[in-house]
Amino acid sequence: MRQQRGGVGGGLGGGRRGDDPGLLTRAVDKVFRFVRLAEFEILFVLFFLVAFLLFKDLMSRPEYNQIFVKKPDLDDPWP
């Protein structure tokens, strides 16, 4: 009995050629290629995004916000 190659239902991959990757594999490869290419820029943007969120969170608290709205004490001799 001869072994079938390719064709419908023959072997692994459901009849697809072995050298032709699937659509999902190609999409994942393109995403990884893009991330490898733009790694520094992605990390740069993420750093500033995290810094902005932390700063925004700190400045939204009332105890930190009073630093900006408190009027200076004019009777204090220390500059």
Secondary structure as UniProt FT lines:
FT   TURN            8..9
FT   TURN            11..15
FT   TURN            18..19
FT   HELIX           23..37
FT   HELIX           39..59
FT   HELIX           62..69
FT   TURN            74..75
//
